[in-house]
Amino acid sequence: MDKELQTRLIFAGVALAIFLPLVVLGGVVFQIGVGLLAMLAVHELLRMKGLATATLEGMLAMLAAFVLAVPIEYYFTFLPIDGNVVAYTLVVFYCWVLQFLEKPILLMMWCILSR
């Protein structure tokens, strides 16, 4: 068996050993655990594709997975709509702003064309 496949199988076994007690406990512990497992899954997906997870894009992808996996509307009840939608929108907006900060010419073009 390939060394990388062995590593992935061991990782899957560890994730299963973590996930089963979370299912039994339930509640907030389960929700946070599912969010963390979603982040680990994105980390593995990025590693499988040969992308670095220690970059800004990798961190934002893992944060987006956590935000989409955890029902945030239970914790931020003051929001008028679904909390996950608001949190994910903020992550996407942050990525959009970073793109303009990296390439200021795009921001200038956008300002000119939006008039």
Secondary structure, DSSP 8 states (H G I E B T S, - for coil): --HHHHHHHHHHHHHHHHHHHHHHH-HHHHHHHHHHHHHHHHHHHHHHTT--SSSHHHHHHHHHHHHHHS-GGGT-TT-SS-HHHHHHHHHHHHHHHHHHHH-HHHHHHHHHHT-
